[in-house]
Amino acid sequence: MPDTFFMALAGGICIGLATVFLMITLGRIGGISGIVFSAVKNPIEYSWAILFLAGLILGAFLFHFISGHPIPIFEVPIPLMLAGGFIVGVGTKLGSGCTSGHGICGIGRLSVRSIIATCTFLLLGFITVYLRLHGSVA
């Protein structure tokens, strides 16, 4: 248990430092959906976004390599994962950001819109888990 706490604490510190660094150096919000959108929209102009995303992926592999923790295996069909990713992408576009943009950066800037969005994310997450565990949702 203490191992999990300290890994989560270290991860949170790294995420916080990365978002502050991104804001200081480029004046950009560290919301992942916005960064992905920028990288896809214009990869040449937003090469920093591609590097940022590559760092996220490489950082995860580096963590697993150094810590010895196994890489999680997802037993979900690829079409279902793609559909879920598409739905999340549409939702983040409609909601003007994702949990990282609103929850980490927006709350850090005391944005009322981000605080409301994050509370909405959490509430719907709680409801989803409850229905999944106790309701008729399979």
Backbone as ProteinMPNN parsed JSONL, in Angstrom:
{"seq_chain_A": "MPDTFFMALAGGICIGLATVFLMITLGRIGGISGIVFSAVKNPIEYSWAILFLAGLILGAFLFHFISGHPIPIFEVPIPLMLAGGFIVGVGTKLGSGCTSGHGICGIGRLSVRSIIATCTFLLLGFITVYLRLHGSVA", "coords_chain_A": {"N_chain_A": [[0.814, -1.21, 0.0], [1.876, 1.38, 0.855], [3.746, 1.652, -1.184], [2.166, 2.04, -3.47], [0.955, 4.461, -2.805], [3.158, 6.27, -2.779], [4.045, 6.041, -5.418], [1.823, 7.042, -6.782], [1.819, 9.632, -5.733], [4.305, 10.586, -6.699], [3.765, 10.418, -9.432], [1.674, 12.287, -9.649], [3.028, 14.631, -8.934], [4.852, 14.776, -11.054], [3.062, 15.144, -13.213], [1.94, 17.613, -12.494], [4.25, 19.264, -12.543], [4.919, 19.027, -15.262], [2.704, 20.263, -16.5], [2.908, 22.858, -15.498], [5.407, 23.55, -16.551], [4.82, 23.448, -19.291], [2.984, 25.534, -19.456], [4.568, 27.723, -18.66], [6.679, 27.717, -20.563], [5.475, 27.567, -23.178], [3.036, 28.754, -22.923], [0.734, 27.26, -22.966], [-2.154, 25.259, -22.179], [-2.147, 22.256, -20.353], [-3.937, 20.232, -21.314], [-4.818, 17.083, -22.381], [-6.568, 16.279, -24.484], [-6.761, 18.606, -26.03], [-4.087, 18.892, -26.759], [-3.689, 16.564, -28.287], [-5.537, 17.106, -30.342], [-4.344, 19.402, -31.467], [-1.921, 18.281, -32.396], [-2.862, 16.513, -34.343], [-4.272, 18.182, -36.051], [-2.4, 20.071, -37.129], [0.485, 18.939, -37.585], [3.077, 19.872, -38.163], [3.27, 22.584, -37.39], [2.604, 22.237, -34.719], [4.637, 20.668, -33.497], [5.671, 20.4, -30.977], [3.551, 19.336, -29.584], [3.382, 16.719, -30.516], [5.812, 15.765, -29.547], [5.31, 16.029, -26.801], [3.209, 14.169, -26.43], [4.558, 11.854, -27.212], [6.387, 11.753, -25.147], [4.669, 11.17, -23.001], [3.874, 8.547, -23.633], [6.354, 7.193, -23.813], [7.244, 7.685, -21.237], [5.496, 6.137, -19.701], [6.219, 3.538, -20.519], [8.874, 3.586, -19.653], [8.507, 3.803, -16.88], [7.35, 1.264, -16.318], [9.462, -0.375, -17.094], [11.571, 0.369, -15.355], [10.403, 0.072, -12.785], [9.514, -2.541, -12.738], [6.906, -3.301, -12.682], [4.189, -4.972, -14.242], [3.058, -4.393, -17.619], [-0.21, -3.294, -18.145], [-2.794, -5.452, -19.337], [-5.351, -5.274, -21.628], [-8.417, -6.672, -21.996], [-10.316, -6.102, -24.049], [-12.276, -5.755, -26.926], [-10.815, -4.404, -29.902], [-12.456, -2.764, -31.687], [-14.386, -1.849, -29.847], [-12.81, -0.377, -28.067], [-11.924, 1.636, -29.828], [-14.386, 2.834, -30.481], [-15.119, 3.79, -27.947], [-13.008, 5.613, -27.527], [-13.558, 7.434, -29.588], [-16.057, 8.45, -28.759], [-15.317, 9.644, -26.337], [-13.576, 11.568, -27.377], [-15.357, 13.198, -28.861], [-16.921, 14.096, -26.738], [-15.018, 15.563, -25.244], [-14.48, 17.602, -27.005], [-16.978, 18.849, -27.171], [-17.236, 19.592, -24.496], [-15.265, 21.424, -24.191], [-12.729, 20.587, -23.333], [-10.826, 18.179, -21.376], [-10.477, 15.827, -18.631], [-7.862, 16.262, -17.736], [-7.262, 18.825, -18.702], [-9.339, 20.449, -17.586], [-9.506, 19.455, -14.912], [-6.874, 19.435, -13.827], [-5.354, 21.659, -14.862], [-7.322, 23.717, -15.16], [-8.645, 23.883, -12.624], [-6.425, 24.528, -11.128], [-6.036, 27.109, -12.0], [-8.177, 28.284, -10.88], [-10.588, 28.309, -12.311], [-13.984, 28.696, -12.72], [-15.651, 27.42, -14.565], [-14.113, 25.146, -15.131], [-14.051, 23.903, -12.641], [-16.759, 23.246, -12.317], [-17.032, 21.534, -14.538], [-15.238, 19.463, -13.841], [-16.411, 18.492, -11.488], [-18.738, 17.507, -12.647], [-17.667, 15.476, -14.31], [-16.68, 13.73, -12.318], [-19.036, 13.11, -10.86], [-20.602, 11.787, -12.835], [-18.872, 9.69, -13.333], [-18.936, 8.352, -10.844], [-21.645, 7.58, -10.824], [-21.69, 5.896, -13.062], [-19.93, 3.809, -12.271], [-21.341, 2.867, -10.051], [-23.743, 1.98, -11.263], [-22.674, 0.048, -12.928], [-21.657, -1.812, -11.101], [-23.814, -2.337, -9.376], [-26.178, -2.084, -10.696], [-28.192, -2.777, -13.608], [-26.478, -2.649, -15.71], [-24.299, -4.154, -17.903]], "CA_chain_A": [[0.0, 0.0, 0.0], [2.7, 2.595, 0.813], [4.371, 1.727, -2.499], [1.169, 2.624, -4.366], [0.79, 5.869, -2.429], [4.304, 7.065, -3.204], [4.061, 6.075, -6.884], [0.77, 7.979, -7.18], [2.301, 10.962, -5.369], [5.348, 10.948, -7.657], [3.101, 10.654, -10.715], [0.962, 13.56, -9.563], [4.026, 15.706, -8.957], [5.358, 14.858, -12.43], [2.022, 15.746, -14.047], [1.875, 19.022, -12.125], [5.436, 19.948, -13.066], [4.829, 19.074, -16.726], [1.719, 21.262, -16.907], [3.477, 24.175, -15.192], [6.469, 23.769, -17.53], [4.173, 23.739, -20.57], [2.396, 26.872, -19.36], [5.639, 28.727, -18.603], [7.481, 27.759, -21.779], [4.71, 27.782, -24.402], [1.774, 29.43, -22.646], [-0.336, 26.332, -23.344], [-2.799, 24.457, -21.15], [-1.762, 20.853, -20.488], [-5.065, 19.323, -21.516], [-4.395, 16.087, -23.358], [-7.405, 16.289, -25.69], [-6.345, 19.762, -26.832], [-2.767, 18.606, -27.309], [-3.901, 15.586, -29.363], [-6.198, 17.806, -31.437], [-3.328, 20.245, -32.11], [-0.967, 17.416, -33.099], [-3.514, 15.937, -35.525], [-4.692, 19.275, -36.93], [-1.258, 20.639, -37.84], [1.641, 18.338, -36.921], [4.323, 20.624, -38.362], [3.224, 23.76, -36.51], [2.5, 21.8, -33.332], [5.567, 19.553, -33.259], [5.808, 20.263, -29.529], [2.467, 18.475, -29.104], [3.779, 15.349, -30.827], [6.859, 15.42, -28.574], [4.667, 15.893, -25.496], [2.498, 12.893, -26.438], [5.58, 10.797, -27.232], [6.914, 11.688, -23.787], [3.698, 10.456, -22.168], [3.93, 7.119, -23.948], [7.668, 6.688, -23.41], [7.308, 7.74, -19.778], [4.784, 4.966, -19.17], [7.071, 2.359, -20.734], [10.044, 3.724, -18.774], [8.051, 3.449, -15.54], [7.206, -0.192, -16.209], [10.79, -0.973, -17.228], [12.363, 0.632, -14.141], [9.748, -0.425, -11.568], [9.242, -3.973, -12.817], [5.461, -3.541, -12.723], [3.799, -5.426, -15.585], [2.219, -3.523, -18.442], [-1.586, -3.817, -18.079], [-3.357, -6.085, -20.529], [-6.765, -4.953, -21.746], [-9.157, -7.713, -22.699], [-11.46, -5.433, -24.653], [-12.116, -5.767, -28.379], [-10.302, -3.162, -30.491], [-13.53, -1.868, -32.134], [-15.019, -1.238, -28.683], [-11.887, 0.665, -27.585], [-11.963, 2.744, -30.785], [-15.668, 3.519, -30.3], [-15.018, 4.54, -26.692], [-12.113, 6.753, -27.762], [-14.282, 8.399, -30.415], [-17.075, 9.083, -27.924], [-14.603, 10.536, -25.423], [-13.093, 12.697, -28.175], [-16.497, 14.09, -29.131], [-17.287, 14.719, -25.464], [-14.04, 16.582, -24.848], [-14.652, 18.751, -27.901], [-18.201, 19.536, -26.74], [-17.029, 20.136, -23.157], [-14.119, 22.349, -24.243], [-11.587, 20.074, -22.596], [-10.922, 16.859, -20.756], [-10.193, 15.84, -17.196], [-6.556, 16.872, -17.45], [-7.343, 20.271, -18.935], [-10.199, 21.076, -16.587], [-9.23, 19.0, -13.552], [-5.538, 19.801, -13.341], [-4.981, 23.034, -15.212], [-8.403, 24.664, -14.898], [-8.819, 24.079, -11.183], [-5.223, 25.239, -10.677], [-6.214, 28.53, -12.328], [-9.423, 28.66, -10.209], [-11.633, 28.523, -13.314], [-15.288, 28.198, -12.275], [-16.101, 26.477, -15.597], [-13.368, 23.903, -14.959], [-14.496, 23.279, -11.395], [-18.057, 22.638, -12.617], [-16.8, 20.415, -15.459], [-14.601, 18.374, -13.103], [-17.448, 17.91, -10.615], [-19.618, 16.74, -13.53], [-16.935, 14.245, -14.66], [-16.643, 12.851, -11.151], [-20.392, 12.638, -10.565], [-20.985, 10.796, -13.833], [-18.03, 8.521, -13.097], [-19.501, 7.638, -9.686], [-22.905, 6.961, -11.249], [-21.352, 4.796, -13.975], [-19.389, 2.696, -11.486], [-22.435, 2.317, -9.247], [-24.627, 1.21, -12.141], [-21.919, -1.125, -13.417], [-21.495, -2.788, -10.019], [-25.055, -2.641, -8.658], [-27.361, -1.95, -11.541], [-28.394, -3.771, -14.648], [-25.538, -2.404, -16.8], [-23.354, -5.277, -17.986]], "C_chain_A": [[0.856, 1.273, 0.0], [3.374, 2.781, -0.542], [3.433, 2.404, -3.491], [0.987, 4.11, -4.08], [1.934, 6.714, -2.97], [4.433, 7.119, -4.723], [3.001, 7.051, -7.387], [1.191, 9.421, -6.876], [3.353, 11.445, -6.36], [4.737, 11.238, -9.024], [2.366, 11.977, -10.736], [1.9, 14.75, -9.607], [4.569, 15.887, -10.374], [4.337, 15.509, -13.361], [1.919, 17.242, -13.762], [3.051, 19.81, -12.673], [5.391, 20.075, -14.584], [3.841, 20.143, -17.186], [2.212, 22.681, -16.617], [4.563, 24.521, -16.217], [5.88, 24.14, -18.893], [3.572, 25.146, -20.57], [3.48, 27.954, -19.392], [6.364, 28.85, -19.94], [6.689, 28.105, -23.038], [3.393, 28.528, -24.184], [0.567, 28.579, -22.988], [-0.864, 25.594, -22.131], [-2.452, 22.994, -21.408], [-2.921, 19.903, -20.559], [-4.752, 18.368, -22.653], [-5.256, 16.124, -24.62], [-7.044, 17.461, -26.6], [-4.992, 19.548, -27.482], [-2.88, 17.608, -28.459], [-4.536, 16.27, -30.571], [-5.196, 18.68, -32.197], [-2.358, 19.413, -32.941], [-1.566, 16.844, -34.377], [-3.839, 17.037, -36.542], [-3.535, 19.82, -37.768], [0.041, 20.139, -37.203], [2.938, 19.125, -37.089], [4.355, 21.83, -37.428], [3.228, 23.376, -35.036], [3.39, 20.594, -33.057], [5.79, 19.338, -31.761], [4.755, 19.312, -28.974], [2.796, 17.006, -29.363], [4.85, 14.89, -29.844], [6.27, 15.212, -27.176], [3.966, 14.544, -25.39], [3.476, 11.717, -26.455], [6.186, 10.635, -25.844], [5.978, 10.976, -22.833], [3.802, 8.951, -22.372], [5.263, 6.522, -23.491], [7.83, 6.693, -21.892], [6.62, 6.554, -19.135], [5.626, 3.705, -19.339], [8.303, 2.401, -19.829], [9.678, 3.366, -17.337], [7.989, 1.938, -15.369], [8.557, -0.896, -16.285], [11.593, -0.829, -15.938], [11.742, -0.026, -12.912], [9.55, -1.934, -11.568], [7.769, -4.305, -12.779], [5.077, -3.986, -14.131], [2.951, -4.389, -16.311], [0.807, -4.104, -18.432], [-2.026, -4.416, -19.42], [-4.854, -5.821, -20.527], [-7.445, -6.027, -22.575], [-10.461, -7.138, -23.239], [-11.249, -5.455, -26.168], [-11.692, -4.396, -28.915], [-11.432, -2.253, -30.986], [-14.234, -1.159, -30.97], [-14.125, -0.131, -28.109], [-11.904, 1.874, -28.515], [-13.262, 3.536, -30.656], [-15.647, 4.36, -29.02], [-14.138, 5.765, -26.837], [-12.782, 7.841, -28.579], [-15.312, 9.159, -29.581], [-16.426, 10.053, -26.929], [-14.099, 11.767, -26.173], [-14.188, 13.699, -28.487], [-16.895, 14.824, -27.849], [-16.308, 15.801, -25.038], [-14.125, 17.806, -25.747], [-15.886, 19.554, -27.491], [-18.011, 20.23, -25.386], [-15.857, 21.091, -23.054], [-12.967, 21.881, -23.373], [-11.885, 18.752, -21.93], [-10.575, 16.97, -19.27], [-8.845, 16.471, -16.882], [-6.597, 18.378, -17.65], [-8.154, 20.982, -17.875], [-9.75, 20.743, -15.171], [-7.892, 19.429, -13.007], [-5.255, 21.273, -13.603], [-6.062, 24.051, -14.859], [-8.623, 24.937, -13.43], [-7.619, 24.825, -10.607], [-5.289, 26.73, -10.963], [-7.482, 29.092, -11.705], [-10.533, 29.02, -11.195], [-12.938, 27.886, -12.844], [-15.811, 27.159, -13.266], [-15.408, 25.132, -15.432], [-13.775, 23.17, -13.688], [-15.841, 22.58, -11.621], [-17.871, 21.421, -13.523], [-16.206, 19.222, -14.711], [-15.599, 17.711, -12.153], [-18.42, 17.059, -11.434], [-18.963, 15.425, -13.934], [-16.993, 13.25, -13.512], [-18.023, 12.27, -10.84], [-20.82, 11.548, -11.55], [-20.12, 9.535, -13.721], [-18.55, 7.688, -11.932], [-20.775, 6.892, -10.078], [-22.629, 5.753, -12.143], [-20.835, 3.584, -13.206], [-20.501, 2.052, -10.66], [-23.353, 1.449, -10.11], [-23.944, -0.056, -12.652], [-21.839, -2.213, -12.349], [-22.816, -3.236, -9.412], [-26.298, -2.607, -9.507], [-27.433, -3.038, -12.587], [-27.452, -3.572, -15.837], [-24.494, -3.498, -16.785], [-21.926, -4.826, -18.14]], "O_chain_A": [[0.584, 2.174, -0.793], [3.558, 3.908, -1.003], [3.865, 3.254, -4.269], [0.878, 4.919, -5.002], [1.698, 7.768, -3.56], [4.881, 8.129, -5.267], [3.256, 7.809, -8.323], [0.944, 10.323, -7.676], [3.299, 12.589, -6.812], [5.136, 12.187, -9.698], [2.424, 12.709, -11.723], [1.602, 15.761, -10.243], [4.73, 17.015, -10.841], [4.699, 16.331, -14.203], [1.823, 18.046, -14.689], [2.872, 20.903, -13.209], [5.777, 21.107, -15.134], [4.106, 20.854, -18.155], [1.963, 23.599, -17.399], [4.629, 25.654, -16.694], [6.382, 25.039, -19.567], [3.645, 25.858, -21.572], [3.329, 28.974, -20.065], [6.636, 29.959, -20.401], [7.176, 28.857, -23.882], [2.716, 28.892, -25.145], [-0.507, 29.109, -23.271], [-0.132, 25.333, -21.177], [-2.462, 22.544, -22.554], [-2.892, 18.853, -19.918], [-4.454, 18.799, -23.767], [-4.723, 16.01, -25.724], [-7.027, 17.309, -27.822], [-4.768, 19.968, -28.618], [-2.238, 17.784, -29.494], [-4.115, 16.037, -31.705], [-5.197, 18.699, -33.428], [-2.011, 19.791, -34.06], [-0.869, 16.702, -35.381], [-3.695, 16.838, -37.748], [-3.675, 20.008, -38.977], [0.633, 20.833, -36.376], [3.814, 19.046, -36.229], [5.356, 22.069, -36.753], [3.781, 24.092, -34.202], [2.949, 19.615, -32.455], [6.067, 18.219, -31.328], [5.013, 18.574, -28.023], [2.518, 16.148, -28.525], [4.806, 13.759, -29.359], [6.694, 14.311, -26.453], [4.104, 13.848, -24.384], [3.248, 10.706, -25.792], [6.467, 9.518, -25.41], [6.432, 10.253, -21.946], [3.817, 8.18, -21.412], [5.29, 5.468, -22.856], [8.477, 5.81, -21.329], [7.102, 6.02, -18.136], [5.735, 2.898, -18.416], [8.724, 1.372, -19.301], [10.451, 2.7, -16.649], [8.51, 1.394, -14.396], [8.77, -1.904, -15.611], [12.221, -1.784, -15.481], [12.449, -0.611, -12.092], [9.432, -2.541, -10.504], [7.405, -5.48, -12.839], [5.583, -3.439, -15.111], [2.224, -3.612, -15.691], [0.639, -5.297, -18.687], [-1.661, -3.926, -20.488], [-5.542, -6.107, -19.548], [-7.081, -6.256, -23.729], [-11.552, -7.618, -22.93], [-10.141, -5.195, -26.636], [-12.156, -3.362, -28.436], [-11.376, -1.051, -30.728], [-14.633, -0.001, -31.097], [-14.618, 0.925, -27.712], [-11.898, 3.013, -28.048], [-13.248, 4.765, -30.714], [-16.104, 5.503, -29.014], [-14.473, 6.838, -26.334], [-12.604, 9.029, -28.307], [-15.422, 10.38, -29.692], [-16.933, 11.154, -26.71], [-14.184, 12.884, -25.662], [-13.978, 14.908, -28.39], [-17.172, 16.023, -27.871], [-16.718, 16.843, -24.528], [-13.871, 18.925, -25.301], [-15.853, 20.784, -27.465], [-18.551, 21.311, -25.152], [-15.493, 21.521, -21.959], [-12.298, 22.699, -22.741], [-13.017, 18.27, -21.918], [-10.403, 18.065, -18.735], [-8.702, 17.146, -15.863], [-6.03, 19.127, -16.854], [-7.721, 21.995, -17.326], [-9.627, 21.631, -14.328], [-7.787, 19.757, -11.825], [-4.955, 22.036, -12.685], [-5.764, 25.118, -14.323], [-8.773, 26.09, -13.025], [-7.768, 25.654, -9.709], [-4.673, 27.528, -10.256], [-7.839, 30.243, -11.959], [-11.325, 29.928, -10.942], [-12.993, 26.681, -12.598], [-16.353, 26.132, -12.858], [-16.043, 24.088, -15.577], [-13.835, 21.94, -13.673], [-16.039, 21.453, -11.169], [-18.493, 20.384, -13.294], [-16.63, 18.087, -14.928], [-15.619, 16.485, -12.037], [-18.874, 16.013, -10.971], [-19.608, 14.376, -13.909], [-17.314, 12.078, -13.706], [-18.154, 11.072, -10.588], [-21.339, 10.508, -11.144], [-20.598, 8.432, -13.988], [-18.6, 6.461, -12.017], [-20.965, 5.731, -9.717], [-23.264, 4.709, -11.995], [-21.259, 2.457, -13.464], [-20.589, 0.827, -10.582], [-23.697, 0.328, -9.735], [-24.578, -1.102, -12.788], [-21.941, -3.4, -12.659], [-22.941, -4.381, -8.978], [-27.361, -3.056, -9.078], [-26.807, -4.09, -12.457], [-27.6, -4.241, -16.86], [-23.867, -3.743, -15.754], [-21.021, -5.657, -18.222]]}, "name": "protein", "num_of_chains": 1, "seq": "MPDTFFMALAGGICIGLATVFLMITLGRIGGISGIVFSAVKNPIEYSWAILFLAGLILGAFLFHFISGHPIPIFEVPIPLMLAGGFIVGVGTKLGSGCTSGHGICGIGRLSVRSIIATCTFLLLGFITVYLRLHGSVA"}
